[in-house]
Amino acid sequence: MEEKKQSDLLALLLRPELPNVQKELPTARYKVARLSELLGQEVVFTLRGLPYGRVEKLRSSGSDDVEIDILLAGCAEPDLKALELRDRFGGATPKEMVKAMLLPGEIADLSRAVERLCGYRRLTIEEIKNA
């Protein structure tokens, strides 16, 4: 019986309708409440998951700004590296601009959201108990 379950699982994982999971990284949209209130309309960031190992590489980089690095890597919209944003908010680099535009808690929340899209900081597996 165990062998049949394994072959069924293998067949399930090999089905053509399963997308290429590395190419189909999840995305989600997050409203930044403070900026939305200040501007009088919704300010929504589109974040995406990162490929295998990218978050760990950023975490182990030794940077003091790991949360900002993760946010910069995982933010699809707006383009946080845009020169126009640096001109508006100041900062010689995208990291400095992010620090000027967002509060520390907003940076942390957005960074955690990118990590959740990568499977970190959330329960991604479930134990199945035999009945």
C-alpha positions in Angstrom: 0.0 0.0 0.0 2.8 2.4 0.9 4.4 1.8 -2.6 1.1 2.7 -4.3 0.8 6.0 -2.3 4.4 6.9 -3.3 3.7 6.2 -7.0 0.4 8.2 -6.8 2.3 11.1 -5.2 5.0 10.9 -7.9 2.3 10.9 -10.6 0.6 13.9 -9.0 3.9 15.9 -8.8 4.6 15.1 -12.5 1.3 16.3 -13.8 1.7 18.8 -16.6 -0.6 21.4 -15.0 1.8 21.8 -12.1 3.5 25.1 -13.0 7.3 25.5 -12.8 7.3 26.5 -9.2 10.6 28.5 -9.5 9.2 30.6 -12.4 5.7 31.0 -10.8 6.8 32.9 -7.7 3.9 34.3 -5.7 3.0 37.9 -5.6 0.8 40.0 -3.3 -0.3 43.6 -2.9 0.1 45.5 0.4 -1.4 48.9 1.3 0.9 51.2 3.2 -1.7 52.9 5.5 0.4 56.0 6.5 1.3 56.9 3.0 -2.2 56.2 1.8 -3.6 58.6 4.4 -1.0 61.3 3.6 -1.7 61.1 -0.1 -5.4 60.7 0.1 -5.4 57.6 -2.1 -4.2 54.0 -1.7 -0.5 53.5 -1.9 -0.1 49.8 -2.7 3.2 47.9 -3.0 3.3 44.8 -5.1 5.7 42.3 -3.6 7.0 39.0 -5.0 8.6 35.9 -3.6 12.3 35.4 -4.3 13.9 32.3 -5.8 15.5 29.6 -3.8 18.3 30.8 -1.5 18.0 34.5 -2.3 16.6 35.4 1.2 19.2 33.3 2.9 21.9 34.9 0.8 20.6 38.4 1.8 20.3 37.4 5.4 23.9 36.1 5.6 25.4 39.1 3.7 26.4 40.8 6.9 24.5 43.9 5.9 23.1 46.1 8.6 20.1 46.7 6.4 18.9 43.2 5.7 15.3 44.1 5.8 15.8 46.8 3.3 17.8 44.5 1.1 15.0 41.9 1.1 12.4 44.7 0.4 14.4 46.0 -2.5 14.8 42.5 -4.0 11.2 41.6 -3.5 9.4 44.8 -4.5 7.9 44.6 -8.0 6.0 47.9 -7.8 6.9 50.7 -7.2 10.4 50.5 -8.6 12.3 51.4 -5.4 15.4 51.9 -7.3 13.9 54.6 -9.5 16.0 57.8 -9.7 12.7 59.8 -9.4 12.0 58.4 -6.0 15.5 59.3 -4.8 15.1 62.8 -6.1 11.8 63.1 -4.3 12.7 61.5 -1.0 16.4 62.1 -0.9 19.2 59.6 -0.6 22.1 58.8 -2.7 21.2 55.1 -2.9 17.9 53.1 -3.0 18.5 52.0 0.6 18.8 55.6 1.8 15.7 56.5 -0.1 13.7 53.6 1.4 14.8 54.8 4.9 13.6 58.3 4.0 10.3 57.3 2.5 9.2 54.5 4.9 9.1 54.2 8.7 11.2 51.4 10.3 8.0 49.4 11.1 6.8 49.7 7.5 10.1 48.5 6.2 10.0 45.5 8.6 6.4 44.7 7.7 7.0 44.8 4.0 10.2 42.8 4.3 8.4 40.1 6.4 5.7 40.0 3.7 8.4 39.2 1.1 9.7 36.5 3.3 6.2 35.0 3.8 5.9 34.9 0.0 9.1 32.9 0.0 7.6 30.4 2.5 9.4 31.9 5.5 7.6 33.1 8.7 4.5 31.0 8.0 3.5 27.4 8.4 4.0 25.8 5.0 3.6 22.2 5.9 1.0 20.2 7.9 1.6 17.0 9.8 -0.8 14.3 8.7 -1.7 11.9 11.5 -2.7 8.3 10.8 -6.1 7.5 12.0 
